[in-house]
Amino acid sequence: MITEYLQFIARTFRIYDGVIPSIEKVLSKTGSDSIVDLCSGASGPWSHLLRHTDRIDVVLTDKYPNLASFERISADSGGRISFSRDSVDATDVPEKYDGMRTIFTGLHHFHPEPARKILQDAAEKGRAIGIFEFTEHSLPAILSALLGIPLMVLLFTPFITPFKLSRLFWTYIIPVTPLLIMWDGVISDLRTYSVAELRDLVSPIKTENYSWEIGKQKSGVLGINITYLIGCPDKQA
Ligand SMILES: C[S@@+](CC[C@H](N)C(=O)[O-])C[C@H]1O[C@@H](n2cnc3c(N)ncnc32)[C@H](O)[C@@H]1O
């Protein structure tokens, strides 16, 4: 229910729309049109983001794949979104996945050592990677999660797909879902890497001919701060 809520929010508020130009720039540089989305959860923002570009194809992957969700999103995508039925660990992605890797709202799940492994794996295998986080370790973000998320869950639950009676039950009869998603939001904000922490993560990675770009940009209808980290081979691998 948490990842379906995340997908709904990303789509409704176009949270990640602003990062498409950066992704397209990397794809042009690496001569690829393929995305391998890691930690895809309930599929994340890609089904929505693909409306902004007709050149990109996406493979959804997760260590614990939500196959029901992947199948639904793939069937509605006109062949542009496929998915892996097998578990794909973001810290050691099989060589056969040769597109640019993306992780939306996911890096904060990893402690520094596995987070660095995710970045190192991409760099060592010569794959581009884009990490995008709309959560943020800041007082305004934590206060908005504390106060805003329960209200948003109560307001938006009837519109979240797929329709599930259980979602209504656990939101309006026994309100576990608003509290759980609020807790997840606050902890995610607290755990989100800052720009300086992301720089520290990549600094020991000494792969040659590979560059990192780290920063923040405003995105979406709410102008939310997205923290991004983009790794890209200097020349095509
Ligand atoms: C917060 S969800 C990300 C949601 C999704 N990207 C989105 O934008 O809605 C984090 C996901 O990471 C997955 N995950 C956790 N550890 C992983 C790992 N080592 N490799 C790949 N996926 C992992 C979880 O199964 C979960 O679906």
The ligand as an ORCA input file, in Angstrom:
! r2SCAN-3c Opt
* xyz 0 1
  C      10.277      2.984     -1.365
  S      10.280      1.624     -2.437
  C      10.627      2.428     -3.952
  C       9.421      2.754     -4.698
  C       9.490      3.113     -6.155
  N      10.807      3.270     -6.736
  C       8.652      4.350     -6.368
  O       9.156      5.356     -6.870
  O       7.459      4.319     -6.042
  C      11.790      0.767     -2.205
  C      11.874     -0.560     -2.962
  O      13.206     -1.048     -2.864
  C      13.155     -2.460     -2.922
  N      14.447     -2.987     -2.448
  C      14.907     -3.088     -1.172
  N      16.175     -3.578     -1.163
  C      16.520     -3.787     -2.469
  C      17.699     -4.243     -3.136
  N      18.793     -4.607     -2.451
  N      17.704     -4.316     -4.485
  C      16.611     -3.953     -5.199
  N      15.455     -3.502     -4.634
  C      15.424     -3.409     -3.289
  C      11.948     -2.794     -2.040
  O      11.453     -4.069     -2.351
  C      10.981     -1.659     -2.406
  O      10.076     -2.069     -3.406
*
